[in-house]
């Protein structure tokens, strides 16, 4: 799950842990696999694997809210 909360992004990683991340602390967003159904966020040098497509995360970063 990925959603935008003001200046923060709430993501649930592939282990089910939730992370509330300040958007300007995200260093990189990349596809997590060749099927494009997951992505990896790098925050403070730490990778977070998110089981959501890259496009869905980008939509949230751009200010949209995806249910």
CORJO-V924577 format. One record per residue. NEAR is the number of other ideal C-beta (glycine too) atoms within 12 Angstrom. Layout:
near = [NEAR	NEAR]
//
This chain:
near = [22	38	26	26	18	15	15	21	38	27	36	23	25	21	12	12	16	18	28	20	33	19	25	13	20	30	18	20	32	21	21	25	16	7	11	16	18	28	34	25	38	19	25	15	11	16	21	35	27	40	26	33	22	25	19	27	38	24	21	32	31	16	15	16	17	21	11]
//
